[in-house]
Amino acid sequence: MEQKKSENEFLPMYGGIFGGMVPLVVLILGLVWLSVAERGGTKPFWACAWLAVVAGLFFAKNKTEYCQATMRGIGNDTGIVIVTAWLFAGVFGKLMAAGGLVDGLLWLGMSTGANGSIFTILVFIIAMLFSLGTGTSTGTCISLTPVLYPAGVFLGCDPILLGTAILSGAAFGDNLAPISDTTIVSAYTQEAEMKDVVRSRFPLAMSAALIAGVIFLIFGGGGEVRVVPEMHTTLEPKGIFLLFAVIVVVVSALLGRHIIESLIYGNVTAAIISVAIGTLSIQDIFGIPTESGGSTGIIQAGIEGVVGAIIFAILILAVTQILVECGILIKILDFANKSIVASVRQAELFIIGVTVIASIPISANAPAELLVGPSLVKPIGEKFGLAPARRANLMDCAVCTIFFILPWHIAVAVWYSALVTASNTYGLTPPPISAALINPYSWALFVVIIFSAITGWNRKMIAK
């Protein structure tokens, strides 16, 4: 975010700091209102951000400068990279799902003969792999819950732990996948190299996953094993080959290739594999619609799937730029520096805390990162010499903790909706939505990052 040089250059607002707070207040009130009403989502959030920008104009003394600040936020270099990455990540996720990755992973889970706690852990691993491959937590819950949840209940899994195994796996991929929106936002708001982010985040994410795995192993069984009814799907193992496309993206990113380049390699690999194994045709990926207004295929669908997030991200960047140029965020940083942040350890705890707080009222976690990443996390981290990847990791891990626990967040709402639907289909009693409160991976990740901040484990500093 572009910063003003001195207090005299701050964007003047009627009411001073309170006038400058108007866009933020309008934005948060709108987000909380929609989230509590369970109507949250990137597209419904458009109106909140739009109203925030409009409301702020009437408190600006210099309307022209206010509009220019808005456009500086929309045209921010960081935002352009994020938007471009999302375009290719959206298509990749669609290719992976349409190409049969879901069926392949379900086949793996259903054909092992495991039951009880072993099957619960297997469900967790499958959800981890799927979310790592598609970069979507909500897509993971929607795709895997309808079959894996009822199957697990009939195979003697504890219903609550089984349900949270899917949610935990979804959180893992959202936290670590190079194509996840939170990974992209955290990396590029901190100007971090994707290879550094993935390499250094892996120990944090895997430590939390191992802790969660132990919990699933100990408490994930105990149910009655019954005959599994005919599942309403045809499971094919061929989709497993699409995991090779995930490997291509991860390896390319780790080798230092640009995330856009890596995603293009992954998209091409996924398309070739899907056509080769017969799960997709070239016409499915791109073709002339049979009628006017029809879809040209998966590429179009993938782009359409991220349009909502892209527009909301652009509007969020505009609101954040206004807050920066009004001087509000500088005052918050000054307060933090003078009263609560006096060491590297305190700076890291501040980054974790401010990110978690930002994620609580907002039902989508990438916008929470956009709100605090450029304006609070980056400057406080730079002051204490934290490496860009370390700042990105603290922020991304923090935004994947409480977010996957509270029921008004979109990922939890989608997960529970799929859980209820699957339970009703097979005559099962779904657990209460409060089951999300024990999400093992998110709590383990919270403990891991607090431990990391306090002890300095996995901390990287800017090279002098």
C-alpha positions as CSV (number, residue, x, y, z in Angstrom):
1,M,0.0,0.0,0.0
2,E,1.2,3.4,-0.9
3,Q,2.1,5.5,2.2
4,K,2.0,9.2,2.8
5,K,5.3,10.8,3.8
6,S,4.2,13.1,6.6
7,E,1.1,13.9,8.7
8,N,0.6,17.1,6.6
9,E,0.1,15.0,3.5
10,F,-2.6,12.8,5.0
11,L,-6.0,12.8,3.2
12,P,-8.0,15.4,5.2
13,M,-11.4,14.2,6.5
14,Y,-14.2,15.9,8.3
15,G,-14.2,14.7,11.9
16,G,-10.5,13.8,11.7
17,I,-9.7,10.2,12.6
18,F,-13.4,9.5,13.1
19,G,-14.3,10.6,9.6
20,G,-11.5,8.5,8.3
21,M,-12.9,5.5,10.1
22,V,-16.3,5.7,8.4
23,P,-15.3,3.4,5.4
24,L,-13.9,0.8,7.7
25,V,-17.0,0.9,10.0
26,V,-19.4,0.7,7.1
27,L,-17.5,-2.2,5.6
28,I,-17.2,-4.2,8.9
29,L,-20.9,-3.6,9.9
30,G,-22.0,-4.8,6.5
31,L,-19.8,-7.9,6.6
32,V,-20.8,-8.9,10.1
33,W,-24.5,-8.3,9.3
34,L,-24.4,-10.6,6.2
35,S,-22.2,-13.2,8.0
36,V,-24.4,-13.4,11.1
37,A,-27.5,-13.7,8.8
38,E,-25.6,-16.6,7.0
39,R,-25.8,-14.7,3.7
40,G,-22.1,-14.0,3.5
41,G,-19.9,-14.6,0.5
42,T,-17.7,-12.7,-1.9
43,K,-20.5,-11.5,-4.1
44,P,-22.8,-10.3,-1.3
45,F,-19.8,-8.5,0.2
46,W,-19.4,-6.4,-3.0
47,A,-22.2,-4.1,-1.8
48,C,-20.6,-3.6,1.6
49,A,-17.3,-2.5,0.1
50,W,-19.0,-0.3,-2.4
51,L,-21.1,1.4,0.3
52,A,-17.9,1.9,2.4
53,V,-16.2,3.8,-0.4
54,V,-19.3,5.9,-1.1
55,A,-19.9,6.8,2.5
56,G,-16.3,7.9,3.0
57,L,-16.5,10.4,0.1
58,F,-19.0,12.6,2.0
59,F,-16.4,12.9,4.9
60,A,-13.5,13.8,2.6
61,K,-12.6,17.5,2.5
62,N,-10.9,17.0,-0.9
63,K,-13.2,14.9,-3.0
64,T,-10.8,14.6,-5.9
65,E,-7.9,13.4,-3.8
66,Y,-10.3,10.9,-2.1
67,C,-11.2,9.5,-5.5
68,Q,-7.6,9.3,-6.6
69,A,-6.7,7.5,-3.4
70,T,-9.5,5.0,-4.2
71,M,-8.0,4.4,-7.6
72,R,-4.5,4.1,-6.2
73,G,-5.8,1.2,-4.1
74,I,-7.6,-0.5,-7.0
75,G,-4.5,-0.2,-9.2
76,N,-2.1,-1.4,-6.5
77,D,0.7,-3.6,-7.9
78,T,0.1,-6.3,-5.2
79,G,-3.6,-6.4,-6.1
80,I,-2.8,-7.0,-9.8
81,V,-0.6,-10.0,-9.0
82,I,-3.2,-11.5,-6.7
83,V,-6.0,-11.0,-9.3
84,T,-3.9,-12.6,-12.1
85,A,-2.9,-15.6,-9.9
86,W,-6.6,-16.2,-8.9
87,L,-7.6,-16.3,-12.6
88,F,-5.2,-19.2,-13.2
89,A,-5.8,-20.9,-9.8
90,G,-9.6,-20.9,-10.5
91,V,-9.2,-22.7,-13.7
92,F,-6.8,-25.2,-12.2
93,G,-9.2,-26.1,-9.4
94,K,-12.0,-26.6,-11.9
95,L,-9.9,-28.9,-14.1
96,M,-8.8,-31.0,-11.1
97,A,-12.4,-31.5,-9.9
98,A,-13.9,-32.0,-13.3
99,G,-11.0,-34.3,-14.3
100,G,-12.0,-36.9,-11.6
101,L,-9.7,-36.1,-8.7
102,V,-12.7,-36.5,-6.3
103,D,-13.6,-40.0,-7.6
104,G,-9.9,-41.0,-7.5
105,L,-9.6,-40.0,-3.8
106,L,-12.9,-41.5,-2.9
107,W,-11.9,-44.7,-4.5
108,L,-8.7,-44.7,-2.5
109,G,-10.7,-44.2,0.7
110,M,-13.4,-46.7,0.0
111,S,-11.2,-49.5,-1.3
112,T,-8.7,-49.8,1.6
113,G,-11.0,-51.7,3.9
114,A,-10.1,-49.5,6.8
115,N,-12.7,-48.7,9.5
116,G,-13.1,-46.7,12.8
117,S,-10.3,-44.3,13.6
118,I,-8.1,-45.5,10.7
119,F,-10.8,-44.5,8.3
120,T,-11.2,-41.1,10.1
121,I,-7.5,-40.5,9.5
122,L,-7.8,-41.6,5.9
123,V,-10.6,-39.1,5.4
124,F,-8.4,-36.4,6.9
125,I,-5.6,-37.3,4.5
126,I,-7.9,-37.4,1.5
127,A,-9.3,-34.0,2.3
128,M,-5.8,-32.7,2.8
129,L,-4.8,-33.9,-0.7
130,F,-7.9,-32.7,-2.4
131,S,-7.7,-29.2,-0.8
132,L,-4.0,-29.1,-1.6
133,G,-4.7,-29.9,-5.2
134,T,-7.7,-27.6,-5.7
135,G,-6.8,-24.7,-3.3
136,T,-10.4,-24.5,-2.1
137,S,-11.7,-25.3,1.3
138,T,-15.4,-24.9,0.5
139,G,-14.9,-27.0,-2.7
140,T,-13.3,-29.8,-0.5
141,C,-16.3,-29.8,1.9
142,I,-18.8,-29.8,-0.9
143,S,-17.1,-32.5,-3.0
144,L,-16.0,-35.0,-0.3
145,T,-18.7,-34.8,2.5
146,P,-21.6,-36.4,0.5
147,V,-19.8,-39.8,0.2
148,L,-17.0,-39.9,2.8
149,Y,-19.1,-38.8,5.8
150,P,-21.9,-41.4,5.5
151,A,-19.4,-44.1,4.5
152,G,-17.3,-43.3,7.7
153,V,-20.3,-43.4,9.9
154,F,-21.2,-46.9,8.6
155,L,-17.6,-47.9,9.0
156,G,-17.6,-47.1,12.8
157,C,-16.1,-43.7,12.9
158,D,-17.1,-41.2,15.5
159,P,-19.5,-38.8,13.7
160,I,-18.1,-35.6,15.2
161,L,-14.5,-36.4,14.6
162,L,-15.3,-37.7,11.2
163,G,-17.0,-34.5,10.2
164,T,-14.2,-32.4,11.6
165,A,-11.6,-34.6,9.7
166,I,-13.1,-33.2,6.4
167,L,-13.1,-29.6,7.8
168,S,-9.5,-30.0,9.1
169,G,-8.3,-31.3,5.7
170,A,-10.0,-28.4,4.0
171,A,-8.2,-26.0,6.3
172,F,-4.9,-27.7,5.7
173,G,-5.0,-27.1,1.9
174,D,-6.3,-23.5,2.4
175,N,-3.3,-23.0,4.6
176,L,-0.6,-24.6,2.5
177,A,-1.6,-24.9,-1.2
178,P,0.3,-22.6,-3.5
179,I,-2.9,-22.1,-5.4
180,S,-5.0,-21.2,-2.4
181,D,-6.3,-17.6,-2.3
182,T,-4.9,-17.1,1.3
183,T,-1.5,-18.4,0.2
184,I,-1.5,-16.1,-2.8
185,V,-2.7,-13.1,-0.8
186,S,-0.3,-13.6,2.1
187,A,2.7,-14.1,-0.1
188,Y,2.2,-11.1,-2.4
189,T,1.0,-8.6,0.2
190,Q,4.3,-9.3,2.0
191,E,6.3,-9.3,-1.3
192,A,7.5,-12.8,-0.5
193,E,8.7,-15.4,-3.0
194,M,6.2,-18.3,-3.3
195,K,9.0,-20.9,-3.0
196,D,10.1,-19.4,0.3
197,V,6.6,-19.3,1.6
198,V,5.8,-22.9,0.7
199,R,9.1,-24.3,2.0
200,S,9.0,-22.4,5.3
201,R,5.2,-23.0,5.9
202,F,5.5,-26.7,5.4
203,P,6.9,-27.5,8.9
204,L,4.2,-25.4,10.5
205,A,1.3,-26.9,8.6
206,M,2.6,-30.5,8.9
207,S,3.3,-30.1,12.6
208,A,-0.4,-29.1,13.1
209,A,-1.5,-32.0,10.8
210,L,0.5,-34.5,12.8
211,I,-1.1,-33.3,16.0
212,A,-4.5,-33.5,14.5
213,G,-3.8,-36.9,13.1
214,V,-3.0,-38.2,16.6
215,I,-6.3,-36.8,17.9
216,F,-8.2,-38.6,15.0
217,L,-6.3,-41.8,15.7
218,I,-7.2,-41.8,19.4
219,F,-10.8,-40.5,19.3
220,G,-11.9,-41.1,15.7
221,G,-13.4,-44.5,16.2
222,G,-15.8,-46.1,18.6
223,G,-18.9,-46.3,16.4
224,E,-20.7,-49.4,15.2
225,V,-19.5,-51.0,11.9
226,R,-22.5,-51.6,9.6
227,V,-23.0,-52.7,6.0
228,V,-22.3,-49.7,3.8
229,P,-25.3,-49.0,1.5
230,E,-24.9,-48.4,-2.2
231,M,-23.3,-45.0,-2.5
232,H,-24.8,-42.7,-5.1
233,T,-21.6,-42.3,-7.2
234,T,-19.4,-44.4,-9.4
235,L,-15.9,-44.4,-8.1
236,E,-13.1,-44.5,-10.6
237,P,-9.4,-44.7,-9.6
238,K,-8.1,-42.9,-12.7
239,G,-8.5,-39.5,-11.1
240,I,-5.6,-40.3,-8.8
241,F,-3.3,-39.5,-11.6
242,L,-4.3,-35.8,-11.4
243,L,-2.2,-35.5,-8.2
244,F,0.7,-35.4,-10.6
245,A,-0.5,-31.9,-11.7
246,V,-0.4,-30.8,-8.0
247,I,3.2,-32.0,-7.9
248,V,4.0,-30.0,-11.0
249,V,2.7,-26.8,-9.4
250,V,4.4,-27.3,-6.1
251,V,7.8,-28.3,-7.6
252,S,7.7,-25.4,-10.0
253,A,7.0,-23.0,-7.2
254,L,9.8,-24.5,-5.1
255,L,12.2,-24.1,-8.0
256,G,11.6,-20.4,-7.9
257,R,9.3,-20.1,-11.0
258,H,6.7,-17.4,-10.9
259,I,3.4,-18.5,-9.4
260,I,1.6,-17.6,-12.7
261,E,4.1,-19.7,-14.7
262,S,3.7,-22.6,-12.2
263,L,-0.1,-22.4,-12.4
264,I,0.1,-22.5,-16.2
265,Y,2.2,-25.6,-16.1
266,G,-0.2,-27.2,-13.6
267,N,-3.2,-26.3,-15.8
268,V,-1.7,-27.8,-18.9
269,T,-0.7,-30.9,-17.0
270,A,-4.1,-31.4,-15.5
271,A,-5.7,-30.9,-18.9
272,I,-3.4,-33.4,-20.7
273,I,-3.9,-36.0,-17.9
274,S,-7.7,-35.6,-17.9
275,V,-7.9,-36.0,-21.7
276,A,-5.5,-39.0,-21.6
277,I,-7.4,-40.9,-19.0
278,G,-10.7,-40.1,-20.6
279,T,-12.4,-38.1,-17.9
280,L,-12.5,-34.9,-20.0
281,S,-12.5,-34.1,-23.7
282,I,-11.0,-31.1,-25.3
283,Q,-14.5,-29.8,-26.0
284,D,-15.2,-30.0,-22.2
285,I,-12.2,-27.7,-21.6
286,F,-12.8,-25.3,-24.4
287,G,-15.3,-25.5,-27.2
288,I,-18.0,-23.5,-29.1
289,P,-21.2,-23.4,-27.1
290,T,-24.2,-25.2,-28.6
291,E,-26.3,-22.1,-28.1
292,S,-25.8,-18.4,-27.7
293,G,-24.9,-17.5,-24.1
294,G,-23.7,-21.0,-23.2
295,S,-20.4,-21.8,-21.5
296,T,-17.3,-22.4,-23.6
297,G,-16.2,-25.0,-21.0
298,I,-14.1,-25.5,-17.9
299,I,-11.8,-22.5,-18.6
300,Q,-14.7,-20.1,-18.6
301,A,-16.2,-21.8,-15.5
302,G,-13.0,-21.5,-13.6
303,I,-12.7,-17.8,-14.3
304,E,-16.3,-17.2,-13.4
305,G,-15.7,-19.0,-10.1
306,V,-13.2,-16.4,-9.0
307,V,-14.8,-13.3,-10.4
308,G,-16.6,-12.7,-7.1
309,A,-13.4,-12.9,-5.1
310,I,-11.5,-10.7,-7.5
311,I,-14.0,-7.8,-7.5
312,F,-14.2,-7.9,-3.7
313,A,-10.4,-7.9,-3.4
314,I,-10.2,-4.8,-5.6
315,L,-12.8,-3.0,-3.5
316,I,-11.1,-4.0,-0.3
317,L,-7.8,-2.6,-1.6
318,A,-9.6,0.7,-2.3
319,V,-10.9,0.9,1.2
320,T,-7.6,-0.1,2.7
321,Q,-5.8,2.6,0.7
322,I,-8.2,5.2,2.0
323,L,-7.4,4.1,5.6
324,V,-3.7,4.4,4.9
325,E,-3.9,7.8,3.3
326,C,-6.1,9.1,6.1
327,G,-3.3,8.2,8.6
328,I,-5.5,5.9,10.6
329,L,-3.3,2.8,10.2
330,I,-0.2,4.8,10.9
331,K,-1.8,5.8,14.2
332,I,-2.6,2.2,15.0
333,L,1.0,1.2,14.2
334,D,2.4,4.1,16.4
335,F,0.2,2.9,19.2
336,A,1.3,-0.7,18.8
337,N,5.0,0.4,18.7
338,K,4.8,2.5,21.8
339,S,2.6,0.3,24.0
340,I,2.6,-3.4,23.1
341,V,5.3,-4.1,20.5
342,A,8.9,-3.8,21.7
343,S,10.6,-7.0,20.5
344,V,10.5,-9.5,17.6
345,R,8.5,-11.9,19.7
346,Q,5.9,-9.2,20.5
347,A,5.8,-8.2,16.8
348,E,5.0,-11.8,15.8
349,L,2.3,-12.1,18.5
350,F,0.9,-8.8,17.3
351,I,0.7,-10.1,13.7
352,I,-1.0,-13.3,14.8
353,G,-3.5,-11.4,17.0
354,V,-4.4,-8.6,14.5
355,T,-5.0,-11.2,11.8
356,V,-7.1,-13.5,14.0
357,I,-9.2,-10.5,15.1
358,A,-9.7,-9.3,11.5
359,S,-10.9,-12.8,10.5
360,I,-13.5,-13.1,13.3
361,P,-16.2,-10.8,11.9
362,I,-15.6,-11.6,8.2
363,S,-16.9,-14.8,6.7
364,A,-14.1,-15.1,4.1
365,N,-10.5,-15.3,5.2
366,A,-8.6,-13.9,2.2
367,P,-10.3,-10.5,2.5
368,A,-9.2,-10.4,6.2
369,E,-5.6,-10.8,5.0
370,L,-6.0,-8.0,2.4
371,L,-7.3,-5.8,5.2
372,V,-4.4,-6.1,7.5
373,G,-1.6,-7.5,5.3
374,P,-0.3,-4.5,3.5
375,S,-1.2,-1.9,6.1
376,L,-0.4,-3.5,9.5
377,V,1.5,-6.8,9.1
378,K,4.0,-5.6,6.5
379,P,5.2,-2.4,8.3
380,I,5.4,-3.9,11.8
381,G,7.2,-7.0,10.4
382,E,9.7,-4.9,8.4
383,K,10.4,-2.7,11.4
384,F,11.6,-5.7,13.4
385,G,13.4,-7.4,10.4
386,L,11.1,-10.3,9.9
387,A,11.6,-12.0,6.5
388,P,8.7,-11.6,4.0
389,A,8.0,-15.3,4.0
390,R,7.8,-15.4,7.8
391,R,5.3,-12.5,7.9
392,A,3.3,-14.3,5.2
393,N,3.3,-17.5,7.2
394,L,2.3,-16.0,10.5
395,M,-0.6,-14.2,8.8
396,D,-1.8,-17.2,6.7
397,C,-1.6,-19.6,9.6
398,A,-3.4,-17.2,11.9
399,V,-6.2,-16.7,9.3
400,C,-6.7,-20.5,9.1
401,T,-7.3,-21.0,12.8
402,I,-10.4,-19.4,14.3
403,F,-11.8,-18.9,10.8
404,F,-12.4,-22.7,10.5
405,I,-14.1,-22.9,13.8
406,L,-16.8,-20.2,13.9
407,P,-20.2,-21.1,12.4
408,W,-20.9,-17.8,10.5
409,H,-17.7,-18.2,8.4
410,I,-18.5,-19.4,4.9
411,A,-16.3,-22.5,5.0
412,V,-18.0,-23.8,8.1
413,A,-21.4,-23.0,6.9
414,V,-20.8,-24.9,3.6
415,W,-19.3,-27.8,5.4
416,Y,-22.2,-28.1,7.8
417,S,-24.8,-27.8,5.0
418,A,-23.1,-30.7,3.2
419,L,-23.0,-32.6,6.4
420,V,-26.7,-32.2,7.0
421,T,-27.6,-33.1,3.4
422,A,-25.4,-36.2,3.5
423,S,-26.9,-37.3,6.8
424,N,-30.5,-36.8,5.7
425,T,-29.8,-38.8,2.5
426,Y,-28.7,-41.9,4.5
427,G,-31.1,-41.5,7.5
428,L,-28.3,-40.4,9.9
429,T,-28.4,-37.8,12.7
430,P,-26.0,-35.0,11.9
431,P,-23.8,-33.6,14.7
432,P,-24.6,-30.0,15.8
433,I,-22.8,-27.1,14.0
434,S,-21.0,-26.5,17.3
435,A,-18.9,-29.6,16.3
436,A,-16.7,-27.2,14.3
437,L,-15.5,-25.7,17.6
438,I,-13.3,-28.7,18.2
439,N,-11.7,-28.6,14.7
440,P,-8.4,-30.4,15.6
441,Y,-6.3,-29.0,12.8
442,S,-7.2,-25.4,13.4
443,W,-6.6,-25.6,17.1
444,A,-3.3,-27.4,16.6
445,L,-2.2,-24.8,14.0
446,F,-3.0,-22.0,16.6
447,V,-0.9,-23.8,19.2
448,V,1.9,-24.3,16.7
449,I,2.2,-20.7,15.5
450,I,2.0,-19.3,19.1
451,F,4.8,-21.8,20.0
452,S,6.7,-20.6,17.0
453,A,6.3,-17.0,17.9
454,I,7.3,-17.4,21.5
455,T,10.3,-19.7,21.0
456,G,11.5,-18.4,17.6
457,W,11.2,-21.8,15.9
458,N,11.0,-21.5,12.1
459,R,11.6,-17.7,12.4
460,K,13.5,-16.2,9.5
461,M,14.9,-12.6,9.5
462,I,15.8,-10.3,6.7
463,A,19.4,-11.0,5.6
464,K,21.6,-8.0,6.5
